[in-house]
């Protein structure tokens, strides 16, 4: 294994470098730009997770040693092309969901209703406002003050039971948060009075 100064590194080759900070970086070549002398290496994960990898960008102008440990002679297959239609659809859907949530939040002035609406919207897309009431699946209505007893729908349906349990859990979590905030406020040291 000798020091190599190369104008090109083959993708898939294994290269070891020693940086000007005496750091040893070894990995598979993902890309190399000869003009800027930048080498991109896929290295084993620093977390030890075998399903993950670290990606290091190495400036070859700042290395003291470069070694090709294993050179790949076959040209790798080109990477699959991106499905631009699918990506554009995902972007449009994401933007539309954000717009829907923003307009939905402006529909209700009650902060408790807004909190419940946002909690539901995180897990269910089919949620909207009907005046001051929350509509879920276009079948279930939650009227102010947005408690379990305000859930209106077919109580025998799975979706209605799910929403009732969801609302119940939401209010339980709100009470726990309020209790934790009260406890923290009581434990906090008093702020000194400003005397002049």
N, C-alpha and C positions, 0 to 999 in steps of 0.2 A: 504494500500500500504506500504509494508515493504521493508527494504533493503534486497536485495537478492544477494548472491554470488553464482553464478551457474557455473557448469562445461560446461553447454551447453545452448544455447539460440535457440529456435525454430524459423526457418525462417518464417516471417510473424507476429511474436509477436511484440507488442509495448513496447519499453523499454525507460526509462528516466534515464539519467545520470547527475551527477554534477562533472565537471572536477576539477583538482587541481587549476585551475584559476577561480573557482566558476562560470563557464559557464554551463548553463543548456542546454542539448541536448536531445531531445526526437524524436523518430522516429521508423519506421518499420525495423525490423532486415532483412538485406539482406544476411549477412554471418557472421560467427563467427569462429575464429581459437583458440581453447582452448590452444594450445601450446604457442602461442605468446600473448594470451589474447587480440586479436584485434577484435573489434566488428564494423561491417559496418552497418550504419543506413541510411535509406532513410527518409529525413525530408522534411517538406513543404519548398517551395522555398523562399529564403530570398528576392527575387525580388517581391514576392507577386503573381507571375504568377501561376494560378492553374494547368496549363498544364506542369509545370516544377517542378523538385525536386532538393534539395541539397543532396549530399551524404557525410556523415561524417564518418571518420575512427577514432574510439575511442580506445585508449590504456587503458584497464581496470586496468592496474597496476597504472595508474595515475588519477583514479577517487576516489572521496570521498564517492559517493553514487550511487547505481544502484537500480532501481526499475522496476519490470515488471508490466506494467499497464494493459496489456491484453495479455494473453498467448494463442497461437494457438495450438490446440491439434491435428489437422489434418495435415498430411504430405502434403506439397504443391506438385503440379505436377512438374516434372523435367523440366528445361528450354528446349526450342526446340534446337535441335542440329544445329550447324552452317552448312550452305551449303558451304562446302569448294570448291566445283567445281565453284560455282558462285563467291566466293571471289577471287579465283585464276584467273578466267577470267577477273574480274575487275582490278586486279593488272597488268596482262599482257597487257590489253587494255590501261591502264594508262601509263605504261612504253613505249608502242609502240607510243602513242600520243606524249609523251615527246621527244622520239627519232626523230619522224617525224618533230616536231617543230625545234629541234636543227639542223637537217640536212637542213631544209628549210631555216633557218636563214643564214646558211653559203652559201646558193646559191645566195644571193643578197648582194651586197656591199653598196647599196643606203640606208642610214638610214631612209629616208622617206618611201621607199618601205617596209622595215622591220617593221616599226611602223604600217603601214596599214595592212600588212600581219598578224601581231600579233593581231591587233584589230579584224580582220575578224575571225582568228582562235579561238578567245575566244567564238564566238557564232556559228561558222559553222565548222564542222569537215572536210567537203569535200573541202579543200583549199590546193593548192600546187603551186610550182614554175614551170614555163616552160621557161627556160632561165632566163631572167630578168623580165618576165611578171608573174603576179599572175593569177592562174586559179581557178575559183570557180565553183563548181558543174560540172566540166568538160565541161561547156557550155559557161562560161563567162570569158573573159580575160581582165585584167587591165594592160595596158602597161605603161612604164615610160612616164612621171613623175607622174603617179598614181593619176591623177585628174579625176573628173567626166567625162570630155570629152574623157578620155582614156579608158572608160569602153566599151568593144566591146562584143556584143551579140544580141540576138533577143529583140529589144527594146519594143516589145509588150508583152513579157513574164513577169509574176509576179516576178520571181526570178531576172531577169535583172533589173527591176525597183527597187526592194529591194536593190540590190547591189549598184545601182546608188545613191539612197538615203543614204545608209550606207557610201559610199565614201564621199558624200557631207557633211554629219554630221561629219565624221572623220576630214575633213579639217577645218570645222568651229570650232571644238573643239581645233584643233592644233593652229589656229589663236588666239582663246581666251586665250589659255595657253601662247602663245608667248606674247600677249598683256599684260597679267597679270604679266609675268616675267619682261617685260620692265617697267611697272608701278612700280613694287616693287623695281627694280634697281634704278629708279629715286627718289623714296621716301627714300631709304636707306641713312643713314648719311654717309658723306664722311669719308674714313678711314684716320687717321692722317698720315702725311708724316713722314717717319723715318729719323730724323735728328741726325747727329753724329758730 
